[in-house]
Amino acid sequence: MTPSPACNLSSATARWKSNELGGNYAETAISLGAYGERVRDPQRIAHAPQHAMEVAQGGLPALLEIISKEEETISTHGRSPSLLP
């Protein structure tokens, strides 16, 4: 049985700091000529998709980058005990 990718999360985090990988995807979209918006404020989450859809209806690709809190724990539901970290 092949372990699921989630089982390797703690190992990948310890070895390669995979939980720290990322970038500013909104700026990347803008640099490619699209509309990009990075949303950090929870109050903006409800309104940002509407604005992005309006932009997209005008013919410009749109990307929303929603910044949320990193989960510190992951579910182990359904995993074999031998595959748990």
C-alpha positions as CSV (number, residue, x, y, z in Angstrom):
1,M,0.0,0.0,0.0
2,T,1.4,3.4,-1.0
3,P,1.2,6.1,1.7
4,S,-1.0,9.1,0.9
5,P,0.9,12.4,0.3
6,A,-0.6,13.8,3.5
7,C,1.3,11.1,5.5
8,N,4.5,12.6,4.2
9,L,3.6,16.2,5.3
10,S,5.5,16.2,8.6
11,S,8.6,14.6,6.9
12,A,8.5,17.2,4.0
13,T,8.1,20.0,6.5
14,A,11.1,18.9,8.6
15,R,13.3,18.1,5.6
16,W,12.5,20.8,3.1
17,K,10.3,23.3,5.0
18,S,7.6,22.6,2.5
19,N,5.1,24.5,4.7
20,E,7.1,27.7,4.0
21,L,7.0,27.5,0.2
22,G,4.9,30.0,-1.5
23,G,5.1,33.3,-3.3
24,N,3.0,36.3,-4.1
25,Y,0.8,34.8,-6.7
26,A,-1.3,38.0,-7.1
27,E,1.9,39.9,-8.2
28,T,2.8,37.1,-10.6
29,A,-0.7,37.4,-12.2
30,I,-0.3,41.2,-12.5
31,S,3.2,40.8,-14.1
32,L,1.6,38.5,-16.7
33,G,-1.0,41.1,-17.6
34,A,-3.9,39.7,-15.5
35,Y,-5.7,41.1,-12.6
36,G,-4.3,39.9,-9.3
37,E,-5.5,40.6,-5.8
38,R,-4.0,39.3,-2.5
39,V,-6.7,39.2,0.2
40,R,-5.6,39.2,3.8
41,D,-8.5,40.9,5.5
42,P,-11.3,38.5,6.3
43,Q,-13.8,41.4,5.7
44,R,-12.7,41.5,2.0
45,I,-13.2,37.8,1.3
46,A,-16.9,38.2,0.6
47,H,-16.4,41.2,-1.8
48,A,-13.2,40.2,-3.7
49,P,-14.7,37.4,-5.8
50,Q,-17.4,39.8,-7.2
51,H,-14.8,42.3,-8.2
52,A,-12.6,39.6,-9.8
53,M,-15.6,38.3,-11.7
54,E,-16.4,41.9,-13.0
55,V,-12.8,42.2,-14.2
56,A,-13.0,38.7,-15.8
57,Q,-16.2,39.6,-17.6
58,G,-14.3,42.5,-19.1
59,G,-11.9,40.0,-20.7
60,L,-9.0,40.1,-18.3
61,P,-8.0,36.9,-16.5
62,A,-8.3,37.3,-12.7
63,L,-6.6,35.6,-9.8
64,L,-7.5,35.9,-6.1
65,E,-4.9,34.9,-3.6
66,I,-6.6,34.4,-0.3
67,I,-4.2,34.4,2.7
68,S,-5.3,32.2,5.6
69,K,-3.8,30.8,8.7
70,E,-1.6,27.7,8.3
71,E,-3.0,24.6,9.9
72,E,-0.8,23.4,12.7
73,T,-2.4,20.0,12.9
74,I,-3.7,17.6,10.2
75,S,-6.4,15.0,10.3
76,T,-5.3,11.4,10.7
77,H,-8.8,10.0,10.1
78,G,-8.7,6.8,8.1
79,R,-4.9,6.4,8.1
80,S,-3.2,3.2,9.1
81,P,-1.4,3.7,12.5
82,S,1.8,2.3,10.8
83,L,1.7,5.3,8.4
84,L,1.3,8.0,11.0
85,P,4.3,10.2,11.9
